[in-house]
Amino acid sequence: MKIRPQCASCLLSRVHYEAGLSTDNQRLIERAVREALKTLNENFNYGRIATEVSTAIHRTVYDVLGDPDPYREIKRRSNRIALSLYPSIKKIVLNHEDPFRASAIASIAGNSFDYGVLGYRVEEENLKDAFTTALKKGLAIDHLDRIVDKLHDVVYITDNCGEIVFDKLFIEQLKKRGARITLLVKGQPILTDATEEDVREASLTEVVDDVITTGTNAVGVSPDEMPEESMRKLKRASLIIAKGMANYESLSDREFNPVLYMLRAKCEPVAESLGVRKGDFVAMLAP
């Protein structure tokens, strides 16, 4: 997805948010914002993929802060909250008339663990209610029936901590249908995205066949920075499942297919790109 004018304010808001997570030194926070503005000015060009710009900005801020993982505590808290909810959500999913679809919706509802998005707040105190509401509402785009014949060698691209706990429910359903699952996680910390350490902590490694990484801390998926093995797995996959907005932004204008995009449209540019309303849940197969 190409960058939109609205993305600038969202990026700068997140810069201020993550700087505040890392330090209470106001001069350092001001410097981080100032350097982010310079990077934004250098990279905010029409036609650029949104995640290329956000990667450049967040790397600048992390360097200024001297902090490789400002979100570390939020990631741990997200996993703890999700693990505490997991037994009750699993029971709801398994008792549903369509556990496959219910597990997918639960996995997308887990995409609510996304901190620092302008105009969006993670309602930690109401997450269980959010899951049940999501199941009743369903998906604004529902292409789940179209993937059943593609469940052979699946690459599953994770997104946020917390969310990954509920990915386990959907992955278990995919495995029941014969899928071999390779998990693709971040090579280094960026935002609240899951690394190999995070997926181990969430016990997600117990239900997949293999774990590979993106090699770096690029936002979304950056083919130019991917290890050869990871690129080979992506290109040979019978299906790529990409969780979250950043993976949609980074892959939707590139020639990877078929890809099932599973996300909650938490901002207007992504919602407009998908043809849904802000807040809608989507499971869209492309092409």
C-alpha positions as CSV (number, residue, x, y, z in Angstrom):
1,M,0.0,0.0,0.0
2,K,1.3,3.4,-1.0
3,I,1.7,6.0,1.7
4,R,-1.1,8.5,2.2
5,P,-1.0,12.1,3.5
6,Q,-2.8,11.0,6.7
7,C,0.1,8.7,7.5
8,A,2.4,11.6,8.4
9,S,0.5,12.6,11.5
10,C,0.1,9.0,12.6
11,L,3.9,8.3,12.3
12,L,4.8,11.4,14.3
13,S,2.3,10.6,17.0
14,R,3.8,7.1,17.3
15,V,7.3,8.6,17.5
16,H,6.3,10.7,20.5
17,Y,4.5,7.7,22.1
18,E,7.5,5.3,21.8
19,A,10.0,8.0,22.9
20,G,7.9,8.4,26.0
21,L,8.0,4.7,26.6
22,S,11.8,4.7,26.5
23,T,12.7,7.9,28.5
24,D,11.3,10.7,30.5
25,N,14.1,13.0,29.4
26,Q,12.2,15.7,27.5
27,R,15.3,16.9,25.6
28,L,15.9,13.4,24.3
29,I,12.2,13.1,23.3
30,E,12.4,16.4,21.5
31,R,15.5,15.3,19.7
32,A,13.9,12.1,18.7
33,V,10.9,14.0,17.2
34,R,13.2,16.5,15.5
35,E,15.2,13.7,13.8
36,A,12.0,11.9,12.9
37,L,10.8,15.0,11.2
38,K,14.0,15.1,9.1
39,T,13.7,11.5,8.2
40,L,10.0,12.0,7.3
41,N,10.9,15.0,5.1
42,E,13.5,12.9,3.3
43,N,11.3,9.8,2.7
44,F,7.7,11.0,2.5
45,N,7.3,10.8,-1.3
46,Y,4.3,9.9,-3.3
47,G,4.5,6.3,-4.5
48,R,6.6,5.0,-1.6
49,I,5.3,1.9,0.2
50,A,4.1,3.1,3.6
51,T,6.2,0.6,5.6
52,E,9.4,1.8,3.9
53,V,8.8,5.2,5.3
54,S,7.8,4.0,8.7
55,T,10.9,1.7,8.9
56,A,13.2,4.6,8.2
57,I,11.5,6.8,10.9
58,H,11.4,4.2,13.6
59,R,15.1,3.2,13.0
60,T,16.0,6.9,13.3
61,V,14.2,7.2,16.6
62,Y,15.6,4.0,18.1
63,D,19.1,5.2,17.3
64,V,18.5,8.6,18.9
65,L,17.0,7.0,22.0
66,G,19.8,4.3,22.1
67,D,17.0,1.8,22.8
68,P,16.6,-1.2,20.5
69,D,13.2,-2.1,22.0
70,P,11.1,0.7,23.6
71,Y,8.0,-1.5,23.6
72,R,9.5,-4.4,25.6
73,E,7.3,-4.0,28.7
74,I,4.1,-3.5,26.6
75,K,4.9,-6.6,24.6
76,R,5.3,-8.7,27.8
77,R,2.1,-7.2,29.3
78,S,0.2,-8.0,26.1
79,N,1.3,-11.6,26.2
80,R,0.4,-11.9,29.9
81,I,-3.1,-10.4,29.3
82,A,-3.7,-12.6,26.2
83,L,-2.6,-15.8,28.0
84,S,-4.9,-15.0,30.9
85,L,-7.8,-14.7,28.4
86,Y,-6.8,-17.7,26.2
87,P,-8.7,-20.5,28.1
88,S,-12.0,-18.7,28.0
89,I,-11.6,-17.6,24.4
90,K,-10.6,-21.1,23.3
91,K,-13.7,-22.5,25.0
92,I,-15.9,-20.0,23.1
93,V,-14.2,-20.9,19.8
94,L,-14.4,-24.7,20.2
95,N,-18.1,-24.5,21.2
96,H,-18.9,-22.3,18.2
97,E,-20.9,-23.9,15.3
98,D,-18.0,-23.1,13.0
99,P,-14.7,-23.4,15.0
100,F,-12.6,-22.7,11.9
101,R,-14.2,-19.3,11.2
102,A,-14.5,-18.5,14.9
103,S,-10.8,-19.2,15.4
104,A,-9.9,-16.9,12.5
105,I,-12.1,-14.1,13.9
106,A,-10.5,-14.6,17.4
107,S,-7.1,-14.3,15.7
108,I,-8.1,-11.1,14.0
109,A,-9.6,-9.7,17.2
110,G,-6.2,-10.3,18.7
111,N,-5.0,-7.7,16.3
112,S,-6.5,-5.2,18.8
113,F,-3.2,-5.4,20.7
114,D,-1.7,-2.5,18.7
115,Y,-0.3,0.4,20.8
116,G,0.5,3.9,19.6
117,V,-1.9,4.1,16.6
118,L,-3.3,7.6,16.3
119,G,-7.0,7.6,17.2
120,Y,-7.0,4.1,18.5
121,R,-6.8,2.8,22.0
122,V,-6.3,-0.8,23.2
123,E,-9.1,-1.4,25.6
124,E,-7.4,-3.9,27.8
125,E,-10.2,-4.0,30.4
126,N,-12.8,-5.0,27.8
127,L,-10.9,-7.4,25.5
128,K,-13.1,-10.5,26.3
129,D,-16.2,-8.5,25.4
130,A,-14.5,-7.3,22.2
131,F,-13.9,-11.0,21.2
132,T,-17.6,-12.0,21.7
133,T,-18.7,-8.8,19.9
134,A,-16.4,-9.6,17.0
135,L,-17.8,-13.2,16.7
136,K,-21.3,-11.8,16.5
137,K,-20.4,-9.1,14.0
138,G,-18.3,-11.3,11.7
139,L,-16.0,-10.3,8.9
140,A,-16.5,-7.3,6.5
141,I,-14.5,-9.3,3.9
142,D,-14.7,-13.1,4.4
143,H,-12.6,-15.2,2.0
144,L,-11.9,-18.0,4.4
145,D,-13.7,-20.6,2.3
146,R,-11.4,-19.8,-0.6
147,I,-8.2,-20.9,1.2
148,V,-9.3,-24.5,2.1
149,D,-7.7,-26.0,-1.1
150,K,-4.5,-24.0,-0.5
151,L,-3.6,-25.4,2.9
152,H,-0.4,-27.3,2.1
153,D,2.8,-25.3,2.8
154,V,1.6,-22.2,4.6
155,V,3.8,-19.3,5.7
156,Y,2.1,-17.5,8.6
157,I,3.4,-14.0,9.1
158,T,2.8,-12.9,12.7
159,D,2.1,-9.4,13.9
160,N,1.8,-8.1,17.5
161,C,2.6,-9.6,20.8
162,G,-0.7,-10.6,22.6
163,E,-2.2,-11.2,19.2
164,I,0.1,-14.2,18.7
165,V,-1.5,-16.0,21.6
166,F,-4.8,-16.1,19.7
167,D,-3.1,-17.0,16.4
168,K,-2.6,-20.4,18.1
169,L,-6.3,-21.1,17.9
170,F,-6.4,-20.5,14.1
171,I,-3.2,-22.3,13.5
172,E,-4.6,-25.4,15.3
173,Q,-7.6,-25.3,12.9
174,L,-5.3,-25.0,9.9
175,K,-3.3,-27.9,11.1
176,K,-6.4,-30.0,11.4
177,R,-7.0,-29.4,7.7
178,G,-3.5,-30.7,6.8
179,A,-1.5,-27.5,6.6
180,R,2.2,-27.4,7.3
181,I,2.9,-24.1,9.1
182,T,6.0,-22.1,8.9
183,L,5.9,-19.1,11.2
184,L,7.6,-15.9,10.0
185,V,8.5,-13.5,12.8
186,K,10.6,-10.3,13.1
187,G,14.4,-10.8,13.2
188,Q,14.8,-7.9,15.6
189,P,12.4,-5.9,17.8
190,I,10.3,-3.2,16.2
191,L,7.1,-1.7,17.6
192,T,5.1,-4.4,19.3
193,D,5.8,-7.0,16.6
194,A,6.7,-10.6,17.7
195,T,10.2,-11.9,17.6
196,E,11.3,-15.6,18.0
197,E,11.6,-15.0,21.7
198,D,8.1,-13.6,21.9
199,V,6.5,-16.6,20.1
200,R,8.3,-19.0,22.3
201,E,7.0,-17.1,25.4
202,A,3.4,-17.4,24.0
203,S,3.9,-21.2,23.3
204,L,3.2,-20.6,19.6
205,T,6.2,-22.6,18.6
206,E,4.5,-25.7,20.0
207,V,1.9,-25.8,17.2
208,V,4.0,-24.9,14.2
209,D,6.4,-26.9,12.0
210,D,9.1,-24.3,11.6
211,V,10.0,-20.7,12.6
212,I,11.9,-18.3,10.3
213,T,12.6,-14.6,10.6
214,T,12.6,-11.5,8.5
215,G,16.2,-11.0,9.4
216,T,15.9,-7.4,10.5
217,N,13.6,-5.0,12.3
218,A,11.9,-3.6,9.1
219,V,8.2,-2.8,9.6
220,G,6.1,-5.3,7.8
221,V,8.0,-7.5,5.3
222,S,11.0,-6.0,3.4
223,P,12.1,-8.4,0.6
224,D,15.4,-6.6,0.2
225,E,16.3,-7.4,3.8
226,M,15.0,-11.0,4.0
227,P,17.3,-13.9,4.5
228,E,17.5,-16.2,1.4
229,E,15.8,-19.1,3.3
230,S,12.9,-16.9,4.3
231,M,12.4,-15.5,0.7
232,R,12.5,-19.0,-0.7
233,K,9.8,-20.2,1.8
234,L,7.6,-17.2,0.9
235,K,8.0,-17.8,-2.9
236,R,7.2,-21.5,-2.6
237,A,4.3,-21.2,-0.2
238,S,0.9,-22.6,-1.3
239,L,-0.5,-19.8,0.8
240,I,0.8,-16.8,2.8
241,I,-1.2,-15.6,5.8
242,A,-0.3,-12.1,6.7
243,K,-1.5,-10.7,10.0
244,G,-2.0,-7.0,10.7
245,M,-1.9,-3.7,8.9
246,A,1.8,-3.3,8.4
247,N,2.1,-6.7,6.6
248,Y,-0.8,-5.6,4.4
249,E,0.9,-2.3,3.7
250,S,4.2,-3.9,2.8
251,L,2.9,-6.8,0.7
252,S,-0.2,-5.6,-1.1
253,D,1.8,-3.8,-3.9
254,R,4.3,-6.6,-4.3
255,E,4.0,-9.8,-6.3
256,F,3.5,-12.3,-3.5
257,N,0.5,-14.5,-3.9
258,P,-1.8,-16.0,-2.9
259,V,-1.9,-14.0,0.4
260,L,-4.7,-14.0,2.9
261,Y,-4.7,-10.7,4.7
262,M,-6.1,-10.9,8.2
263,L,-6.5,-7.6,10.1
264,R,-8.6,-5.0,11.8
265,A,-8.7,-1.8,9.8
266,K,-7.6,0.6,12.6
267,C,-7.0,3.6,10.4
268,E,-8.8,5.4,7.5
269,P,-6.1,4.9,4.8
270,V,-6.0,1.1,5.3
271,A,-9.8,0.9,5.5
272,E,-10.2,3.0,2.3
273,S,-7.6,0.8,0.6
274,L,-9.6,-2.4,1.5
275,G,-13.0,-0.8,0.8
276,V,-14.3,-1.3,4.3
277,R,-15.1,0.9,7.3
278,K,-12.6,1.8,10.0
279,G,-12.8,-0.8,12.7
280,D,-13.9,-3.6,10.4
281,F,-12.4,-7.1,10.5
282,V,-11.1,-8.5,7.3
283,A,-9.9,-11.9,5.9
284,M,-9.2,-11.1,2.3
285,L,-7.5,-13.4,-0.2
286,A,-5.4,-11.8,-3.0
287,P,-5.4,-12.1,-5.8
